[in-house]
């Protein structure tokens, strides 16, 4: 004889129907094929969905929307330059590089990309058939008139960046050109990461019929990147908001407690409350409240979109 409460037998689940939530997650992943469940959750919260990140993760996995993670083999450990200081405010350090692509007709184009290493704001993405040193100077002068001149620009050893025109412009405007070491792309890791996202979310997702068509689509993606796309390093907020407020409240957590963005951590040190150490001790006692971080997503399988 087994005794149990009668309510257990007559219990009916009260979980709300999640068909609408599943449909919305599918729509987001269909348009943003490079998004993992964390960015999908951010967009759901912005739209007003009252959903927990663990529920988003569960539905994301049930729908088979996981991204394929392919980590490249590295036989030599990357060594970064240790003589650089992390930026503490917008327009302190920019990173600049070129990206190569082609039109639908097969004609090659070069795209100048620039990103602020503090706020992750991209002031310009400019495609052309060819780029000379004077073209780079003209593009920089155009965006600096509205955004201000940076203190430092990190570039590689490309012929356009080591040219005399570029050197004269930097000297006249008081801008320092920080050149990376030959064969060391990790010295300019911010722009390399930005170019990877730009290629995956824009270049690989569109056909460019003409140069004007490419310029229009790239500008639309740049506005989306600055104004809508979430970024964990600056607290899942858009870059434009971080650039205007000059503060990037990175509130994301990592496996063992809170680890804020280094620049934000220095900015908020002066405003740290007196009882912050007690709160940290309590947080360590309770342990991390967020799920363990998954490997960074690389590519979605073709069967999922």
N, C-alpha and C positions, 0 to 999 in steps of 0.2 A: 504494500500500500504506500503510495507516494502522495504526500500532502503538499499542496501549493495553493496560493491565493487564487480565487475565482477571477479577479481582475486580470491576472496574467493570461488566462485562457481567452478572455473577451477583448484583450487589448488590440487596438487598431492604430497603426502608425499614423502620425500626424505630420510627416514630412511633406512640405509643399512640393508641387510638381516642378521639376527642374528642366522640363522640355524647352522652355523659353531661354533659360540660361545656357543650355547646351547649344541651342541654335545660335545664340549670340557669340559664344566662344568659337563656333565653327566659322561664322562670318568674319570675325577678327582674324583668325588664322588663315582664312582664304585670301584676305587682302594683305596681311602682314605675315608672309610665310616665314620670316626669320624670327618671329617673336616666340619666346618661351612662355611658360605659364606665369612667370612673375610679371612680365610686362603686360600680358593679357589681363592679369588681375588688376593692375594699375588702371588700365582703360575701363574695366568694369566698374571699379570704384568711382572713377570720374563720371561715369554715366548714371550713377545712383544705385547700382546693384548692391544690396546688403548681403554680401557673400564673404566668407572667410577664405583666406588664401589656401588653407588645407583642402577646402571643398573645391576650389578652383583647380588645384593640383590633381585631385582625385578625378574630377570630370575630364580634365585635360588628358590624363592617362587612359581613362576608359574610352575616350574617343579616338585613341591612337594617334595623337598629334605630336608625340615626342619628336624632338630634333635629334638627328644623328650626330654623334660626337666623334670626330676623327682628329686625334691629337697627333701632330707631326713628330717624327722622331728627331731628337736633338742629341747629336753625339758630342757636342761641345757646349759647355755651360755658358750662357750669355753673360757677359760682363758689362755692366752699365757704368757710365761715367759718374764718379763720386764727387766731382768738383762743382756740380750744379746745385743750386738752391731751389727748392720748390716755390712756385709763385704764391703770393698772398693776396692778390687782388686782380681783377680783370685788366686787360691791356698791359700786363706786365711781361708776359711771354707768349708769343705766337709760334706756331709750327707750320711750315709750308713745304709743299712737295707737288709733284706732277703725277697724274694718273693717265694711262693710255687706254684708248678704246677706238671704236670705228663706227661709221655710219652703216646703214643697211646696204649701201652701195659698195661697201668695202673700203671707203676712204678713211684714212687714219685721222684721229683727232687727239689733241692733248688737252688735259683739264688741269687748271691750277686750283689747288685746294689749300685753304688756310683755316686753322682752328686755334682758338684761345685755349691754352693748356690749363687754365684755372677754371673758367666758367663753361668750357666745352662749346662755346659759341662759335659758329662758323660765319665769318663776315662775307665770304665770297667763294663761289664755285664757278669758274670761268672757263668754258671750252673754246678752243680755237684749233684751226688746222695746223698752225705752227706757232711757236713761242720763241721770241727773242728776248734779250735782256731788257731792251727798252719797253717791250710789251709787259713784262713783269713789273717794271717800275710804274708804268701807267696804271696798271690794275691796283697796285698797292696804294698809289697816291689817291686814286678814286675812292677807295674804301676808308682810307685814313682821314679823309676830310669829314666824314660823317661819324666814324667810330673812334677817332683819335689815333695817335701814333703809339705803337708798342715800344717798350724799352728794349726788348730782345726778340729776335726772330730766329728760330732754329731751322736750319736748312742743311741739305747734304752738299756734296761736292760737285753738283751739276754745273755745266758751263754757264747757264743763265744766272746762277747764284754767285759764282765767283768772278763774274764779269766786272769790268770797270764801271759800267753804268750803275750797276747795283751797289757797288762800293761807294761811289760818289753820292748816290741818293741816301744811303744809310748814314754817311758822314754828315751830310747837310741837315738831316732830320734828327740826328742824335740817337740813331737806332743801332744797336749792337747785333751783328750777324754771328750767331753761334753755329759754327760748322761742325757737323758730326764727323767722326773718323771714317776714313775710306773702308768700305766693306763692313760697317757696323750700323745696320739699320736700327738696332736697339737704342742708339743714342738719340733717335728721334721717334720714340715709340708712340707718342700721342698721335702724330699725323699718320703713322702706319696703321694704327688701330682705326682711325677715322676713315682712311681710304678703304680699309677692309669692309666697314659697314656701308660705305658709299657704293662700293662695287656690288655687294651682295643685295642691297635693298633698292638700288636705283639702276646701275649700269646693266646688271644681269636680268632686271625685270622689265626693261623697255627696249623697243626698237627705235632707233633714231633715224628718221628719214632725211632730215637736213640739219645743218648746223643750228639754225634757229629753233628747230624742233628739239634738238638736244639741249640747247640753252634754256628753253622754256621748261622742259621736264626736270632738268637739274635744279633750276631755281625753285620750282615747286617742292622738290624734295628737300632742299636747303631750308625753306620756310617751315616745312613739316618737322625737320630735324631740330630747328631752333625753338619752335613754338609749341610742339605737341609731343614729340617723342620723349618718353621717360628715360632717365639716366640714373643708375644707382649711385654713381660716384658723387652726385650733387643732390641726393635725397629725392630721387624719382621725380624731380621737378623739371620743367622745360628750361633750356639754356637761357632763353631770353629773360625769364624772371630772375635767374641767378645773376645775369649780367647787370640788370637794372638795379637790383637791391644790393649788389656787391656782397652777398652772403649766400653760401650754398649749404643749407642745413642737411647734411647727409645723415639720415636717420636709419639707414639700413644697418642690419646686424650681420655679424659673421658667426662662426661656429661657437666661439667661447666669449659671448658678451658683445658689447658695443665697441666697434672700431670705426671711428669717424674718419672722414677724409682729412689728410694731414693739414691742408691749408685751413679747413674749417675748424679743426681742433685747435690750431694756434689762434685763430680769430676769437674763438669762444672761451679761451683760457681765462681772459680777464673777467668774463661774466659768469664764471662757474660758481654755483652756490656753495655756501659753507658746508652744508650737509651732503655734498655730492659723494664724499668718501663713504658715508653710511649707506647711501643708496647703492653704490657700487658693491659694497659688502653683501647687502641683501640680494642683489642681482646674482652675485657669485654663488650664494647659498641656494637660491632657487634653481640656478642653472639657466641655460638659454631657453627662451620661450618660443623661438622660431624653428621651423624644420631645418634639417641640415641642408647646406647649400649643394645644389647639384652641379655637375661639370658644365662648363659653358657650352651652349648649343652652337653647333656649327652649320648643319645643313638639314633641311627637312626632306624626308624621303618622297619620291615622286608619287607614291601611292596614296599619300595623305593630302594632296591638293591638286 
